[in-house]
Amino acid sequence: MAQRALWADKYSLGYQSSLTTAVAGSVGVFMFNHASANPQLLVYNADKSKATAANSYNYEYANSNKMPNMLIPTRVTPKEVYPFLRLFFQRGSLQDSTVNTKKWFYPYSYQSNGGSCEIWSSLIRETATTGTAKSHRVTGAICNDITINPVGRDYVNITANMLGRDIELNHETSGDTFTLPLDAPLLWRNATTKIGDSYTALETLDLKSFSMNIKNNARGSFYNNALVKRFNLERVTGNGSLLVPWENSSTNYTDNQVLTDLLNGSLFRLSVYWKDQYLASGYSLSINMLGRFVSGMIGNDAELSNQMQFIMAEDDSFTSSNSKVSTWAISGSTASQITLGFNSTETLIGNVFPGDILILTDALAGSNIQYEIERIISSTVLKLTTNHAAGTSANGTGVIIKRQPISIGLRDETNRNIT
């Protein structure tokens, strides 16, 4: 009897424009380990229609609903990570208007329709030769859980958990594409890591290891159907860990500072990014999060270090009422460009990111209308995704910046064919 070797399988992904319309796989997915799939038939024990005196509480098996899932482990490259970020953050994404555009991903909680999906996928696992209808296809799939971490201080891995609407066990793969991206995987040793108090300039930090998990807590709604009718996304939550050497290259975060932040419940900003391997400037991937430490252990490894556990946190303390901002002014020529004045050493760079929200509280600014930030132009200037209603040359003193718990930037270039 022939045995099927796991490493002979190939994987592909295609984007669906609707939950119910399955598509062919359009791009290959590289695996550093074997994917696992669970048809996940949800079942329950129902009361038997007829009970007997001797056994009055019998149950019988009954089918309920289907919601297959697939766990996908892959290396982090811009092309490999993009589909999973897009399927996880859904409406929480934007592409800015610069020439070398970036794609940004962030929680969707500030949007009125943020909890609904706008893109789904078909996931193909080729388990048989082309022309034989014995391969697997999970359809109507979104991503609900992502873990990013470096392994052995070398490759950076992402593990994505996918929830689907249905699974086909008799799929024929002649129409699917399994061509893999050619980009080299990102390496942990090439990462730049920075930390700060989330208001002033971040400083470089020596970091032994970093791990992060985010969840959108998606729920499948069945109503009176056997298959998922709709996926509803809830609030994005996240946690992770840092291993920080006791003595490192930072000025303020050496020795006891991370432990002090833990005891004080202080908010911190962490940025981990990789310089671009293909272009003259910029980066391949940028992970920027706000968090609070929830536990710490002193002493780990041969070198004295602090093993810190954190949770991600939203924040609305970057405000004029908190003395972090003093003034605002809309550009005299561009109503989407805002210049902020600061009281001390506060800066937008490294502390405010695309997807964060700007609110100008003065009456002439429309009183608390939320505007999404597209990008940061300089330490004091930001650009909105739309023109501000107050119009050019307006100015005032009331500012609130609502900051997302995480913003992920991904370099997007036509020569990389990221779409």
Stockholm file with secondary structure:
# STOCKHOLM 1.0

chainA/1-419         MAQRALWADKYSLGYQSSLTTAVAGSVGVFMFNHASANPQLLVYNADKSKATAANSYNYEYANSNKMPNMLIPTRVTPKEVYPFLRLFFQRGSLQDSTVNTKKWFYPYSYQSNGGSCEIWSSLIRETATTGTAKSHRVTGAICNDITINPVGRDYVNITANMLGRDIELNHETSGDTFTLPLDAPLLWRNATTKIGDSYTALETLDLKSFSMNIKNNARGSFYNNALVKRFNLERVTGNGSLLVPWENSSTNYTDNQVLTDLLNGSLFRLSVYWKDQYLASGYSLSINMLGRFVSGMIGNDAELSNQMQFIMAEDDSFTSSNSKVSTWAISGSTASQITLGFNSTETLIGNVFPGDILILTDALAGSNIQYEIERIISSTVLKLTTNHAAGTSANGTGVIIKRQPISIGLRDETNRNIT
#=GR chainA/1-419 SS CCCCCGGGCEEEEEEESSTTCCCCCCEECCCSSCCEEECCEEEEEEECSSCCSSSTTCEEEEEEEECCEEEEEEECCHHHHHHHHHHHHTTSEEECSSSSCEEEECCCTTSTTTTBCCCEEEEEEECSCTTCSCEEEEEEEEEEEEEEEESTTSBEEEEEEEECSEEEEEECCTTCCCCCCCCCCCBGGGEEEEEECSSSCCEECCCSEEEEEEECCCEEECTTSSSCCEEECCCCEEEEEEEEESSCSCSSSSTTHHHHHHHHTCCEEEEEEEECSSSSSSEEEEEEEEEEEEEEEECCSSSCEEEEEEEECCEEEEETTTTSCCEEEECSSCTTEEEEECSSSCCSTTTCCTTCEEEECSGGGTSSCEEEEEEECSSSEEEESSCCTTCTTCEESCEEEEECSEEEEEECCGGGTCC
#=GC SS_cons         CCCCCGGGCEEEEEEESSTTCCCCCCEECCCSSCCEEECCEEEEEEECSSCCSSSTTCEEEEEEEECCEEEEEEECCHHHHHHHHHHHHTTSEEECSSSSCEEEECCCTTSTTTTBCCCEEEEEEECSCTTCSCEEEEEEEEEEEEEEEESTTSBEEEEEEEECSEEEEEECCTTCCCCCCCCCCCBGGGEEEEEECSSSCCEECCCSEEEEEEECCCEEECTTSSSCCEEECCCCEEEEEEEEESSCSCSSSSTTHHHHHHHHTCCEEEEEEEECSSSSSSEEEEEEEEEEEEEEEECCSSSCEEEEEEEECCEEEEETTTTSCCEEEECSSCTTEEEEECSSSCCSTTTCCTTCEEEECSGGGTSSCEEEEEEECSSSEEEESSCCTTCTTCEESCEEEEECSEEEEEECCGGGTCC
//
